[in-house]
Amino acid sequence: MVWPSSDSAPRTLDRREGPYGEVVLRERGGPDGRSVHEIIANGCFLMDTSDGRSERLLIDAARRVLADLPDPPRAPSVLIGGLGAGFSLAHAAADRSWGRIAVAERERAIIDWHVSGPLAAISAGALADPRTVILHTDLVTYVHNSSDTYDALCLDIDNGPDWTVTEDNGSLYSPAGLAACASRLNPRGVLAVWSARPSGDFEESLRNAGFSGVRTEEVHVARGVPDVVHLAVRPA
């Protein structure tokens, strides 16, 4: 992913070493004079608070697929991985048609930045929503070991299947990882995976894992290759 342009030099607000490496929260000035916050993990830019279109589309795309199904679920449940800048969570909570909203986030620091830090400006309302639960857990471990199931899994823990933040995350996009994701989905549940670039190989992996309705939606950005959301449905 291309690093965002800065209107002022960023300053570090918090830096922590955790079990998965270093996570950093930075602040810079935006073009409208408001602060923009950036999340960096192990030196890799993950996201910032300048836009959020991609994160919102991740939720909307999964919701549209569910709505188009015959006999769609009422008040569908969703698992969001991970918390990030909070746009996906906030967007899901703003839609009253969602039922249970779970967020898997492995970094304690990111949770803290939302609970009592500057990212609360985005997520405070969603965190107070009784439908919301924050799971302080590694998503990869959770999909393999949990017995919970959802109508949608909306995953945004890497820059894409071909560009992971940590090496262990790569297993999520393997046949075993996709099988674990399918096991966390209810029949006809939707898997939505954000990526900074399209991946034909990942589409093929989804089909090989038994998913149906595999397709990719583009999110146009100001410069460079469009972001995308890969979508797939677990058969009934």
C-alpha angles and dihedrals in degrees: 000000000000113000113246120256115254128222089193134016110275120242126206115246098177137001124186139175113220138168090280098044135267125343122189134190114203134181129210136167118264128215091262093051095256122123119261118203123210129200117208124182121193090342093307118120108233107175146315138214097249097102125348098195093128093050092050092048089053089063096038094049092054091046092052092051091051092047091052094055120103107262094003118208117267114235092359119210122234136196114205119197115222132005097226114153090345099244095121093049094045092048093049092048091050089060108077091196091076117089120194113013115196124181122198112205122166098190114085089197093061091049090050092050088058099041098046107357140076095287089067086086087073103035110027095100093046093048090053092051110108090223091063126090125174115214112202094209143110107266094218092054091043097054090049098046109027125092093204118116132200140188092233137023112199108188127193107151098121140031085260143304090292096043112049127180093224130017093243091061089067090075089067090070095045122099090263092048093049090048088054090050090051090051090056090054126084115233108290089016120152129239114201119183123186119217135178089224138018119269120199089182091058091050088055091048090054091052091047089052089059100259119143132206092037113181142142128232120201126224110201116223132194093259139004132017115345120258113242142203116217112212131195138161129222106230118244 
